[in-house]
Amino acid sequence: MRSKFTIRPETRMKVPVSFHPCRHLENGRTLIPKICIYNYECWKCPFDQWLDELETRHGVAAAAA
């Protein structure tokens, strides 16, 4: 018989969580609310790449997306 695994609040790691808004939202490049999970290293963010591709293909401001 397996024992049930429970996590007690006092045993959890206390890791500070901070939320950074996406720089494209702050700059007005997009209206899509997004939180940056790449610590502002946009070169590895798929959302940044998608916005660049959208502007390259359509020549449209990404804020319309």
mmCIF file as Biopython writes it, N, C-alpha, C and O atoms, coordinates in Angstrom:
data_model
#
loop_
_atom_site.group_PDB
_atom_site.id
_atom_site.type_symbol
_atom_site.label_atom_id
_atom_site.label_alt_id
_atom_site.label_comp_id
_atom_site.label_asym_id
_atom_site.label_entity_id
_atom_site.label_seq_id
_atom_site.pdbx_PDB_ins_code
_atom_site.Cartn_x
_atom_site.Cartn_y
_atom_site.Cartn_z
_atom_site.occupancy
_atom_site.B_iso_or_equiv
_atom_site.auth_seq_id
_atom_site.auth_asym_id
_atom_site.pdbx_PDB_model_num
ATOM 1   N N  . MET A ? 1  ? 0.837  -1.172 0.000   1.0 0.0 1  A 1 
ATOM 2   C CA . MET A ? 1  ? 0.000  0.000  0.000   1.0 0.0 1  A 1 
ATOM 3   C C  . MET A ? 1  ? 0.890  1.245  0.000   1.0 0.0 1  A 1 
ATOM 4   O O  . MET A ? 1  ? 1.834  1.347  0.783   1.0 0.0 1  A 1 
ATOM 5   N N  . ARG A ? 2  ? 0.579  2.170  -0.873  1.0 0.0 2  A 1 
ATOM 6   C CA . ARG A ? 2  ? 1.368  3.387  -0.971  1.0 0.0 2  A 1 
ATOM 7   C C  . ARG A ? 2  ? 0.889  4.445  0.011   1.0 0.0 2  A 1 
ATOM 8   O O  . ARG A ? 2  ? -0.303 4.583  0.286   1.0 0.0 2  A 1 
ATOM 9   N N  . SER A ? 3  ? 1.833  5.164  0.512   1.0 0.0 3  A 1 
ATOM 10  C CA . SER A ? 3  ? 1.448  6.257  1.405   1.0 0.0 3  A 1 
ATOM 11  C C  . SER A ? 3  ? 1.126  7.489  0.561   1.0 0.0 3  A 1 
ATOM 12  O O  . SER A ? 3  ? 1.683  7.665  -0.523  1.0 0.0 3  A 1 
ATOM 13  N N  . LYS A ? 4  ? 0.258  8.310  1.043   1.0 0.0 4  A 1 
ATOM 14  C CA . LYS A ? 4  ? -0.113 9.531  0.328   1.0 0.0 4  A 1 
ATOM 15  C C  . LYS A ? 4  ? 0.961  10.590 0.528   1.0 0.0 4  A 1 
ATOM 16  O O  . LYS A ? 4  ? 1.455  10.798 1.637   1.0 0.0 4  A 1 
ATOM 17  N N  . PHE A ? 5  ? 1.304  11.238 -0.540  1.0 0.0 5  A 1 
ATOM 18  C CA . PHE A ? 5  ? 2.326  12.280 -0.495  1.0 0.0 5  A 1 
ATOM 19  C C  . PHE A ? 5  ? 1.650  13.625 -0.289  1.0 0.0 5  A 1 
ATOM 20  O O  . PHE A ? 5  ? 0.802  14.030 -1.084  1.0 0.0 5  A 1 
ATOM 21  N N  . THR A ? 6  ? 2.015  14.294 0.746   1.0 0.0 6  A 1 
ATOM 22  C CA . THR A ? 6  ? 1.448  15.619 1.010   1.0 0.0 6  A 1 
ATOM 23  C C  . THR A ? 6  ? 2.581  16.607 1.236   1.0 0.0 6  A 1 
ATOM 24  O O  . THR A ? 6  ? 3.634  16.268 1.776   1.0 0.0 6  A 1 
ATOM 25  N N  . ILE A ? 7  ? 2.338  17.816 0.813   1.0 0.0 7  A 1 
ATOM 26  C CA . ILE A ? 7  ? 3.317  18.876 1.023   1.0 0.0 7  A 1 
ATOM 27  C C  . ILE A ? 7  ? 2.769  19.814 2.091   1.0 0.0 7  A 1 
ATOM 28  O O  . ILE A ? 7  ? 1.688  20.384 1.944   1.0 0.0 7  A 1 
ATOM 29  N N  . ARG A ? 8  ? 3.498  19.954 3.116   1.0 0.0 8  A 1 
ATOM 30  C CA . ARG A ? 8  ? 3.087  20.863 4.177   1.0 0.0 8  A 1 
ATOM 31  C C  . ARG A ? 8  ? 3.629  22.254 3.870   1.0 0.0 8  A 1 
ATOM 32  O O  . ARG A ? 8  ? 4.746  22.378 3.370   1.0 0.0 8  A 1 
ATOM 33  N N  . PRO A ? 9  ? 2.874  23.285 4.155   1.0 0.0 9  A 1 
ATOM 34  C CA . PRO A ? 9  ? 3.334  24.652 3.866   1.0 0.0 9  A 1 
ATOM 35  C C  . PRO A ? 9  ? 4.668  25.000 4.498   1.0 0.0 9  A 1 
ATOM 36  O O  . PRO A ? 9  ? 5.442  25.759 3.914   1.0 0.0 9  A 1 
ATOM 37  N N  . GLU A ? 10 ? 4.952  24.474 5.656   1.0 0.0 10 A 1 
ATOM 38  C CA . GLU A ? 10 ? 6.198  24.834 6.324   1.0 0.0 10 A 1 
ATOM 39  C C  . GLU A ? 10 ? 7.413  24.137 5.695   1.0 0.0 10 A 1 
ATOM 40  O O  . GLU A ? 10 ? 8.544  24.549 5.952   1.0 0.0 10 A 1 
ATOM 41  N N  . THR A ? 11 ? 7.211  23.104 4.889   1.0 0.0 11 A 1 
ATOM 42  C CA . THR A ? 11 ? 8.329  22.406 4.266   1.0 0.0 11 A 1 
ATOM 43  C C  . THR A ? 11 ? 8.625  22.875 2.847   1.0 0.0 11 A 1 
ATOM 44  O O  . THR A ? 11 ? 9.644  22.488 2.275   1.0 0.0 11 A 1 
ATOM 45  N N  . ARG A ? 12 ? 7.766  23.690 2.274   1.0 0.0 12 A 1 
ATOM 46  C CA . ARG A ? 12 ? 8.006  24.194 0.921   1.0 0.0 12 A 1 
ATOM 47  C C  . ARG A ? 12 ? 9.166  25.169 0.897   1.0 0.0 12 A 1 
ATOM 48  O O  . ARG A ? 12 ? 9.426  25.873 1.872   1.0 0.0 12 A 1 
ATOM 49  N N  . MET A ? 13 ? 9.852  25.198 -0.222  1.0 0.0 13 A 1 
ATOM 50  C CA . MET A ? 13 ? 10.934 26.172 -0.377  1.0 0.0 13 A 1 
ATOM 51  C C  . MET A ? 13 ? 10.329 27.562 -0.488  1.0 0.0 13 A 1 
ATOM 52  O O  . MET A ? 13 ? 9.315  27.751 -1.160  1.0 0.0 13 A 1 
ATOM 53  N N  . LYS A ? 14 ? 10.920 28.486 0.138   1.0 0.0 14 A 1 
ATOM 54  C CA . LYS A ? 14 ? 10.436 29.852 0.066   1.0 0.0 14 A 1 
ATOM 55  C C  . LYS A ? 14 ? 11.267 30.592 -0.976  1.0 0.0 14 A 1 
ATOM 56  O O  . LYS A ? 14 ? 12.321 31.153 -0.677  1.0 0.0 14 A 1 
ATOM 57  N N  . VAL A ? 15 ? 10.766 30.576 -2.195  1.0 0.0 15 A 1 
ATOM 58  C CA . VAL A ? 15 ? 11.451 31.198 -3.318  1.0 0.0 15 A 1 
ATOM 59  C C  . VAL A ? 15 ? 10.689 32.449 -3.704  1.0 0.0 15 A 1 
ATOM 60  O O  . VAL A ? 15 ? 9.492  32.385 -3.983  1.0 0.0 15 A 1 
ATOM 61  N N  . PRO A ? 16 ? 11.365 33.584 -3.723  1.0 0.0 16 A 1 
ATOM 62  C CA . PRO A ? 16 ? 10.654 34.801 -4.136  1.0 0.0 16 A 1 
ATOM 63  C C  . PRO A ? 16 ? 10.314 34.741 -5.621  1.0 0.0 16 A 1 
ATOM 64  O O  . PRO A ? 16 ? 11.144 34.384 -6.457  1.0 0.0 16 A 1 
ATOM 65  N N  . VAL A ? 17 ? 9.091  35.095 -5.917  1.0 0.0 17 A 1 
ATOM 66  C CA . VAL A ? 17 ? 8.628  35.096 -7.296  1.0 0.0 17 A 1 
ATOM 67  C C  . VAL A ? 17 ? 8.400  36.534 -7.709  1.0 0.0 17 A 1 
ATOM 68  O O  . VAL A ? 17 ? 7.706  37.286 -7.024  1.0 0.0 17 A 1 
ATOM 69  N N  . SER A ? 18 ? 8.984  36.910 -8.824  1.0 0.0 18 A 1 
ATOM 70  C CA . SER A ? 18 ? 8.760  38.256 -9.318  1.0 0.0 18 A 1 
ATOM 71  C C  . SER A ? 18 ? 8.236  38.158 -10.744 1.0 0.0 18 A 1 
ATOM 72  O O  . SER A ? 18 ? 8.643  37.280 -11.505 1.0 0.0 18 A 1 
ATOM 73  N N  . PHE A ? 19 ? 7.350  39.045 -11.092 1.0 0.0 19 A 1 
ATOM 74  C CA . PHE A ? 19 ? 6.750  39.057 -12.407 1.0 0.0 19 A 1 
ATOM 75  C C  . PHE A ? 19 ? 7.232  40.285 -13.152 1.0 0.0 19 A 1 
ATOM 76  O O  . PHE A ? 19 ? 7.137  41.407 -12.654 1.0 0.0 19 A 1 
ATOM 77  N N  . HIS A ? 20 ? 7.743  40.065 -14.338 1.0 0.0 20 A 1 
ATOM 78  C CA . HIS A ? 20 ? 8.206  41.152 -15.177 1.0 0.0 20 A 1 
ATOM 79  C C  . HIS A ? 20 ? 7.300  41.240 -16.395 1.0 0.0 20 A 1 
ATOM 80  O O  . HIS A ? 20 ? 7.152  40.252 -17.114 1.0 0.0 20 A 1 
ATOM 81  N N  . PRO A ? 21 ? 6.698  42.377 -16.647 1.0 0.0 21 A 1 
ATOM 82  C CA . PRO A ? 21 ? 5.885  42.499 -17.863 1.0 0.0 21 A 1 
ATOM 83  C C  . PRO A ? 21 ? 6.779  42.467 -19.093 1.0 0.0 21 A 1 
ATOM 84  O O  . PRO A ? 21 ? 7.923  42.920 -19.052 1.0 0.0 21 A 1 
ATOM 85  N N  . CYS A ? 22 ? 6.265  41.942 -20.158 1.0 0.0 22 A 1 
ATOM 86  C CA . CYS A ? 22 ? 6.999  41.862 -21.421 1.0 0.0 22 A 1 
ATOM 87  C C  . CYS A ? 22 ? 7.353  43.270 -21.901 1.0 0.0 22 A 1 
ATOM 88  O O  . CYS A ? 22 ? 6.535  44.186 -21.811 1.0 0.0 22 A 1 
ATOM 89  N N  . ARG A ? 23 ? 8.564  43.436 -22.407 1.0 0.0 23 A 1 
ATOM 90  C CA . ARG A ? 23 ? 8.999  44.760 -22.852 1.0 0.0 23 A 1 
ATOM 91  C C  . ARG A ? 23 ? 8.196  45.242 -24.051 1.0 0.0 23 A 1 
ATOM 92  O O  . ARG A ? 23 ? 8.060  46.449 -24.256 1.0 0.0 23 A 1 
ATOM 93  N N  . HIS A ? 24 ? 7.660  44.319 -24.848 1.0 0.0 24 A 1 
ATOM 94  C CA . HIS A ? 24 ? 6.850  44.702 -26.004 1.0 0.0 24 A 1 
ATOM 95  C C  . HIS A ? 24 ? 5.516  45.321 -25.554 1.0 0.0 24 A 1 
ATOM 96  O O  . HIS A ? 24 ? 4.976  46.202 -26.223 1.0 0.0 24 A 1 
ATOM 97  N N  . LEU A ? 25 ? 5.006  44.859 -24.442 1.0 0.0 25 A 1 
ATOM 98  C CA . LEU A ? 25 ? 3.793  45.455 -23.873 1.0 0.0 25 A 1 
ATOM 99  C C  . LEU A ? 25 ? 4.102  46.842 -23.319 1.0 0.0 25 A 1 
ATOM 100 O O  . LEU A ? 25 ? 3.326  47.778 -23.506 1.0 0.0 25 A 1 
ATOM 101 N N  . GLU A ? 26 ? 5.231  46.969 -22.640 1.0 0.0 26 A 1 
ATOM 102 C CA . GLU A ? 26 ? 5.609  48.268 -22.070 1.0 0.0 26 A 1 
ATOM 103 C C  . GLU A ? 26 ? 5.902  49.303 -23.156 1.0 0.0 26 A 1 
ATOM 104 O O  . GLU A ? 26 ? 5.599  50.484 -22.984 1.0 0.0 26 A 1 
ATOM 105 N N  . ASN A ? 27 ? 6.488  48.869 -24.265 1.0 0.0 27 A 1 
ATOM 106 C CA . ASN A ? 27 ? 6.827  49.790 -25.344 1.0 0.0 27 A 1 
ATOM 107 C C  . ASN A ? 27 ? 5.661  50.081 -26.291 1.0 0.0 27 A 1 
ATOM 108 O O  . ASN A ? 27 ? 5.775  50.924 -27.180 1.0 0.0 27 A 1 
ATOM 109 N N  . GLY A ? 28 ? 4.560  49.392 -26.100 1.0 0.0 28 A 1 
ATOM 110 C CA . GLY A ? 28 ? 3.399  49.614 -26.956 1.0 0.0 28 A 1 
ATOM 111 C C  . GLY A ? 28 ? 3.457  48.849 -28.271 1.0 0.0 28 A 1 
ATOM 112 O O  . GLY A ? 28 ? 2.666  49.114 -29.177 1.0 0.0 28 A 1 
ATOM 113 N N  . ARG A ? 29 ? 4.380  47.909 -28.385 1.0 0.0 29 A 1 
ATOM 114 C CA . ARG A ? 29 ? 4.483  47.132 -29.616 1.0 0.0 29 A 1 
ATOM 115 C C  . ARG A ? 29 ? 3.339  46.130 -29.728 1.0 0.0 29 A 1 
ATOM 116 O O  . ARG A ? 29 ? 2.952  45.752 -30.833 1.0 0.0 29 A 1 
ATOM 117 N N  . THR A ? 30 ? 2.806  45.707 -28.613 1.0 0.0 30 A 1 
ATOM 118 C CA . THR A ? 30 ? 1.676  44.790 -28.615 1.0 0.0 30 A 1 
ATOM 119 C C  . THR A ? 30 ? 0.726  45.151 -27.483 1.0 0.0 30 A 1 
ATOM 120 O O  . THR A ? 30 ? 1.116  45.794 -26.508 1.0 0.0 30 A 1 
ATOM 121 N N  . LEU A ? 31 ? -0.500 44.738 -27.622 1.0 0.0 31 A 1 
ATOM 122 C CA . LEU A ? 31 ? -1.501 44.955 -26.575 1.0 0.0 31 A 1 
ATOM 123 C C  . LEU A ? 31 ? -1.811 43.667 -25.824 1.0 0.0 31 A 1 
ATOM 124 O O  . LEU A ? 31 ? -2.672 43.632 -24.945 1.0 0.0 31 A 1 
ATOM 125 N N  . ILE A ? 32 ? -1.087 42.607 -26.191 1.0 0.0 32 A 1 
ATOM 126 C CA . ILE A ? 32 ? -1.287 41.312 -25.568 1.0 0.0 32 A 1 
ATOM 127 C C  . ILE A ? 32 ? -0.588 41.308 -24.205 1.0 0.0 32 A 1 
ATOM 128 O O  . ILE A ? 32 ? 0.631  41.474 -24.144 1.0 0.0 32 A 1 
ATOM 129 N N  . PRO A ? 33 ? -1.331 41.123 -23.120 1.0 0.0 33 A 1 
ATOM 130 C CA . PRO A ? 33 ? -0.685 41.114 -21.799 1.0 0.0 33 A 1 
ATOM 131 C C  . PRO A ? 33 ? 0.150  39.845 -21.652 1.0 0.0 33 A 1 
ATOM 132 O O  . PRO A ? 33 ? -0.365 38.736 -21.795 1.0 0.0 33 A 1 
ATOM 133 N N  . LYS A ? 34 ? 1.421  40.012 -21.369 1.0 0.0 34 A 1 
ATOM 134 C CA . LYS A ? 34 ? 2.331  38.879 -21.281 1.0 0.0 34 A 1 
ATOM 135 C C  . LYS A ? 34 ? 3.374  39.150 -20.210 1.0 0.0 34 A 1 
ATOM 136 O O  . LYS A ? 34 ? 3.813  40.285 -20.025 1.0 0.0 34 A 1 
ATOM 137 N N  . ILE A ? 35 ? 3.761  38.099 -19.512 1.0 0.0 35 A 1 
ATOM 138 C CA . ILE A ? 35 ? 4.796  38.192 -18.497 1.0 0.0 35 A 1 
ATOM 139 C C  . ILE A ? 35 ? 6.074  37.596 -19.076 1.0 0.0 35 A 1 
ATOM 140 O O  . ILE A ? 35 ? 6.047  36.532 -19.695 1.0 0.0 35 A 1 
ATOM 141 N N  . CYS A ? 36 ? 7.179  38.280 -18.875 1.0 0.0 36 A 1 
ATOM 142 C CA . CYS A ? 36 ? 8.464  37.822 -19.391 1.0 0.0 36 A 1 
ATOM 143 C C  . CYS A ? 36 ? 8.985  36.686 -18.517 1.0 0.0 36 A 1 
ATOM 144 O O  . CYS A ? 36 ? 9.163  36.850 -17.310 1.0 0.0 36 A 1 
ATOM 145 N N  . ILE A ? 37 ? 9.223  35.544 -19.135 1.0 0.0 37 A 1 
ATOM 146 C CA . ILE A ? 37 ? 9.778  34.406 -18.402 1.0 0.0 37 A 1 
ATOM 147 C C  . ILE A ? 37 ? 11.234 34.165 -18.784 1.0 0.0 37 A 1 
ATOM 148 O O  . ILE A ? 37 ? 11.853 33.211 -18.311 1.0 0.0 37 A 1 
ATOM 149 N N  . TYR A ? 38 ? 11.783 35.029 -19.639 1.0 0.0 38 A 1 
ATOM 150 C CA . TYR A ? 38 ? 13.159 34.880 -20.098 1.0 0.0 38 A 1 
ATOM 151 C C  . TYR A ? 38 ? 14.085 35.954 -19.542 1.0 0.0 38 A 1 
ATOM 152 O O  . TYR A ? 38 ? 15.196 36.128 -20.042 1.0 0.0 38 A 1 
ATOM 153 N N  . ASN A ? 39 ? 13.645 36.672 -18.521 1.0 0.0 39 A 1 
ATOM 154 C CA . ASN A ? 39 ? 14.454 37.696 -17.870 1.0 0.0 39 A 1 
ATOM 155 C C  . ASN A ? 39 ? 14.962 38.737 -18.868 1.0 0.0 39 A 1 
ATOM 156 O O  . ASN A ? 39 ? 16.128 39.130 -18.836 1.0 0.0 39 A 1 
ATOM 157 N N  . TYR A ? 40 ? 14.086 39.163 -19.731 1.0 0.0 40 A 1 
ATOM 158 C CA . TYR A ? 40 ? 14.359 40.184 -20.755 1.0 0.0 40 A 1 
ATOM 159 C C  . TYR A ? 40 ? 15.454 39.779 -21.743 1.0 0.0 40 A 1 
ATOM 160 O O  . TYR A ? 40 ? 16.105 40.644 -22.329 1.0 0.0 40 A 1 
ATOM 161 N N  . GLU A ? 41 ? 15.658 38.497 -21.931 1.0 0.0 41 A 1 
ATOM 162 C CA . GLU A ? 41 ? 16.550 38.006 -22.984 1.0 0.0 41 A 1 
ATOM 163 C C  . GLU A ? 41 ? 15.668 37.639 -24.174 1.0 0.0 41 A 1 
ATOM 164 O O  . GLU A ? 41 ? 15.377 36.470 -24.425 1.0 0.0 41 A 1 
ATOM 165 N N  . CYS A ? 42 ? 15.262 38.662 -24.886 1.0 0.0 42 A 1 
ATOM 166 C CA . CYS A ? 42 ? 14.249 38.512 -25.936 1.0 0.0 42 A 1 
ATOM 167 C C  . CYS A ? 42 ? 14.705 37.620 -27.082 1.0 0.0 42 A 1 
ATOM 168 O O  . CYS A ? 42 ? 13.869 37.041 -27.775 1.0 0.0 42 A 1 
ATOM 169 N N  . TRP A ? 43 ? 15.985 37.499 -27.293 1.0 0.0 43 A 1 
ATOM 170 C CA . TRP A ? 43 ? 16.480 36.704 -28.405 1.0 0.0 43 A 1 
ATOM 171 C C  . TRP A ? 43 ? 16.105 35.236 -28.282 1.0 0.0 43 A 1 
ATOM 172 O O  . TRP A ? 43 ? 16.124 34.519 -29.282 1.0 0.0 43 A 1 
ATOM 173 N N  . LYS A ? 44 ? 15.764 34.763 -27.084 1.0 0.0 44 A 1 
ATOM 174 C CA . LYS A ? 44 ? 15.347 33.375 -26.961 1.0 0.0 44 A 1 
ATOM 175 C C  . LYS A ? 44 ? 13.844 33.217 -26.714 1.0 0.0 44 A 1 
ATOM 176 O O  . LYS A ? 44 ? 13.381 32.120 -26.404 1.0 0.0 44 A 1 
ATOM 177 N N  . CYS A ? 45 ? 13.096 34.285 -26.846 1.0 0.0 45 A 1 
ATOM 178 C CA . CYS A ? 45 ? 11.650 34.252 -26.595 1.0 0.0 45 A 1 
ATOM 179 C C  . CYS A ? 45 ? 10.877 33.989 -27.891 1.0 0.0 45 A 1 
ATOM 180 O O  . CYS A ? 45 ? 11.038 34.737 -28.855 1.0 0.0 45 A 1 
ATOM 181 N N  . PRO A ? 46 ? 10.048 32.951 -27.938 1.0 0.0 46 A 1 
ATOM 182 C CA . PRO A ? 46 ? 9.256  32.676 -29.142 1.0 0.0 46 A 1 
ATOM 183 C C  . PRO A ? 46 ? 8.255  33.788 -29.455 1.0 0.0 46 A 1 
ATOM 184 O O  . PRO A ? 46 ? 7.935  34.015 -30.621 1.0 0.0 46 A 1 
ATOM 185 N N  . PHE A ? 47 ? 7.762  34.478 -28.439 1.0 0.0 47 A 1 
ATOM 186 C CA . PHE A ? 47 ? 6.819  35.574 -28.660 1.0 0.0 47 A 1 
ATOM 187 C C  . PHE A ? 47 ? 7.501  36.717 -29.398 1.0 0.0 47 A 1 
ATOM 188 O O  . PHE A ? 47 ? 6.913  37.306 -30.305 1.0 0.0 47 A 1 
ATOM 189 N N  . ASP A ? 48 ? 8.725  37.035 -29.022 1.0 0.0 48 A 1 
ATOM 190 C CA . ASP A ? 48 ? 9.497  38.074 -29.694 1.0 0.0 48 A 1 
ATOM 191 C C  . ASP A ? 48 ? 9.748  37.686 -31.144 1.0 0.0 48 A 1 
ATOM 192 O O  . ASP A ? 48 ? 9.618  38.518 -32.042 1.0 0.0 48 A 1 
ATOM 193 N N  . GLN A ? 49 ? 10.103 36.437 -31.376 1.0 0.0 49 A 1 
ATOM 194 C CA . GLN A ? 49 ? 10.344 35.965 -32.735 1.0 0.0 49 A 1 
ATOM 195 C C  . GLN A ? 49 ? 9.069  36.015 -33.570 1.0 0.0 49 A 1 
ATOM 196 O O  . GLN A ? 49 ? 9.109  36.343 -34.756 1.0 0.0 49 A 1 
ATOM 197 N N  . TRP A ? 50 ? 7.944  35.691 -32.952 1.0 0.0 50 A 1 
ATOM 198 C CA . TRP A ? 50 ? 6.664  35.745 -33.652 1.0 0.0 50 A 1 
ATOM 199 C C  . TRP A ? 50 ? 6.319  37.186 -34.046 1.0 0.0 50 A 1 
ATOM 200 O O  . TRP A ? 50 ? 5.854  37.432 -35.159 1.0 0.0 50 A 1 
ATOM 201 N N  . LEU A ? 51 ? 6.546  38.125 -33.141 1.0 0.0 51 A 1 
ATOM 202 C CA . LEU A ? 51 ? 6.275  39.530 -33.462 1.0 0.0 51 A 1 
ATOM 203 C C  . LEU A ? 51 ? 7.169  40.017 -34.605 1.0 0.0 51 A 1 
ATOM 204 O O  . LEU A ? 51 ? 6.706  40.727 -35.498 1.0 0.0 51 A 1 
ATOM 205 N N  . ASP A ? 52 ? 8.440  39.638 -34.575 1.0 0.0 52 A 1 
ATOM 206 C CA . ASP A ? 52 ? 9.353  40.015 -35.654 1.0 0.0 52 A 1 
ATOM 207 C C  . ASP A ? 52 ? 8.903  39.434 -36.986 1.0 0.0 52 A 1 
ATOM 208 O O  . ASP A ? 52 ? 8.925  40.122 -38.007 1.0 0.0 52 A 1 
ATOM 209 N N  . GLU A ? 53 ? 8.497  38.176 -36.977 1.0 0.0 53 A 1 
ATOM 210 C CA . GLU A ? 53 ? 8.031  37.520 -38.201 1.0 0.0 53 A 1 
ATOM 211 C C  . GLU A ? 53 ? 6.750  38.173 -38.722 1.0 0.0 53 A 1 
ATOM 212 O O  . GLU A ? 53 ? 6.578  38.345 -39.929 1.0 0.0 53 A 1 
ATOM 213 N N  . LEU A ? 54 ? 5.868  38.528 -37.818 1.0 0.0 54 A 1 
ATOM 214 C CA . LEU A ? 54 ? 4.620  39.184 -38.204 1.0 0.0 54 A 1 
ATOM 215 C C  . LEU A ? 54 ? 4.899  40.515 -38.894 1.0 0.0 54 A 1 
ATOM 216 O O  . LEU A ? 54 ? 4.293  40.826 -39.918 1.0 0.0 54 A 1 
ATOM 217 N N  . GLU A ? 55 ? 5.799  41.284 -38.343 1.0 0.0 55 A 1 
ATOM 218 C CA . GLU A ? 55 ? 6.138  42.573 -38.944 1.0 0.0 55 A 1 
ATOM 219 C C  . GLU A ? 55 ? 6.888  42.404 -40.263 1.0 0.0 55 A 1 
ATOM 220 O O  . GLU A ? 55 ? 6.698  43.189 -41.191 1.0 0.0 55 A 1 
ATOM 221 N N  . THR A ? 56 ? 7.739  41.381 -40.348 1.0 0.0 56 A 1 
ATOM 222 C CA . THR A ? 56 ? 8.494  41.152 -41.581 1.0 0.0 56 A 1 
ATOM 223 C C  . THR A ? 56 ? 7.576  40.711 -42.719 1.0 0.0 56 A 1 
ATOM 224 O O  . THR A ? 56 ? 7.699  41.203 -43.841 1.0 0.0 56 A 1 
ATOM 225 N N  . ARG A ? 57 ? 6.670  39.802 -42.440 1.0 0.0 57 A 1 
ATOM 226 C CA . ARG A ? 57 ? 5.790  39.276 -43.489 1.0 0.0 57 A 1 
ATOM 227 C C  . ARG A ? 57 ? 4.716  40.246 -43.916 1.0 0.0 57 A 1 
ATOM 228 O O  . ARG A ? 57 ? 4.445  40.390 -45.108 1.0 0.0 57 A 1 
ATOM 229 N N  . HIS A ? 58 ? 4.107  40.907 -42.965 1.0 0.0 58 A 1 
ATOM 230 C CA . HIS A ? 58 ? 2.945  41.729 -43.275 1.0 0.0 58 A 1 
ATOM 231 C C  . HIS A ? 58 ? 3.238  43.225 -43.259 1.0 0.0 58 A 1 
ATOM 232 O O  . HIS A ? 58 ? 2.437  44.017 -43.755 1.0 0.0 58 A 1 
ATOM 233 N N  . GLY A ? 59 ? 4.362  43.616 -42.701 1.0 0.0 59 A 1 
ATOM 234 C CA . GLY A ? 59 ? 4.668  45.029 -42.620 1.0 0.0 59 A 1 
ATOM 235 C C  . GLY A ? 59 ? 3.674  45.789 -41.746 1.0 0.0 59 A 1 
ATOM 236 O O  . GLY A ? 59 ? 3.473  46.994 -41.902 1.0 0.0 59 A 1 
ATOM 237 N N  . VAL A ? 60 ? 3.073  45.068 -40.841 1.0 0.0 60 A 1 
ATOM 238 C CA . VAL A ? 60 ? 2.027  45.617 -39.982 1.0 0.0 60 A 1 
ATOM 239 C C  . VAL A ? 60 ? 2.603  45.830 -38.585 1.0 0.0 60 A 1 
ATOM 240 O O  . VAL A ? 60 ? 3.424  45.039 -38.119 1.0 0.0 60 A 1 
ATOM 241 N N  . ALA A ? 61 ? 2.179  46.880 -37.933 1.0 0.0 61 A 1 
ATOM 242 C CA . ALA A ? 61 ? 2.576  47.075 -36.537 1.0 0.0 61 A 1 
ATOM 243 C C  . ALA A ? 61 ? 2.015  45.925 -35.723 1.0 0.0 61 A 1 
ATOM 244 O O  . ALA A ? 61 ? 0.843  45.573 -35.851 1.0 0.0 61 A 1 
ATOM 245 N N  . ALA A ? 62 ? 2.856  45.348 -34.889 1.0 0.0 62 A 1 
ATOM 246 C CA . ALA A ? 62 ? 2.445  44.166 -34.122 1.0 0.0 62 A 1 
ATOM 247 C C  . ALA A ? 62 ? 1.393  44.507 -33.064 1.0 0.0 62 A 1 
ATOM 248 O O  . ALA A ? 62 ? 0.772  43.601 -32.507 1.0 0.0 62 A 1 
ATOM 249 N N  . ALA A ? 63 ? 1.185  45.772 -32.783 1.0 0.0 63 A 1 
ATOM 250 C CA . ALA A ? 63 ? 0.177  46.142 -31.788 1.0 0.0 63 A 1 
ATOM 251 C C  . ALA A ? 63 ? -1.210 45.725 -32.243 1.0 0.0 63 A 1 
ATOM 252 O O  . ALA A ? 63 ? -2.115 45.567 -31.424 1.0 0.0 63 A 1 
ATOM 253 N N  . ALA A ? 64 ? -1.378 45.549 -33.538 1.0 0.0 64 A 1 
ATOM 254 C CA . ALA A ? 64 ? -2.668 45.126 -34.059 1.0 0.0 64 A 1 
ATOM 255 C C  . ALA A ? 64 ? -2.902 43.636 -33.803 1.0 0.0 64 A 1 
ATOM 256 O O  . ALA A ? 64 ? -4.031 43.160 -33.926 1.0 0.0 64 A 1 
ATOM 257 N N  . ALA A ? 65 ? -1.862 42.907 -33.453 1.0 0.0 65 A 1 
ATOM 258 C CA . ALA A ? 65 ? -1.987 41.458 -33.239 1.0 0.0 65 A 1 
ATOM 259 C C  . ALA A ? 65 ? -2.795 41.152 -32.004 1.0 0.0 65 A 1 
ATOM 260 O O  . ALA A ? 65 ? -2.999 39.983 -31.674 1.0 0.0 65 A 1 
#
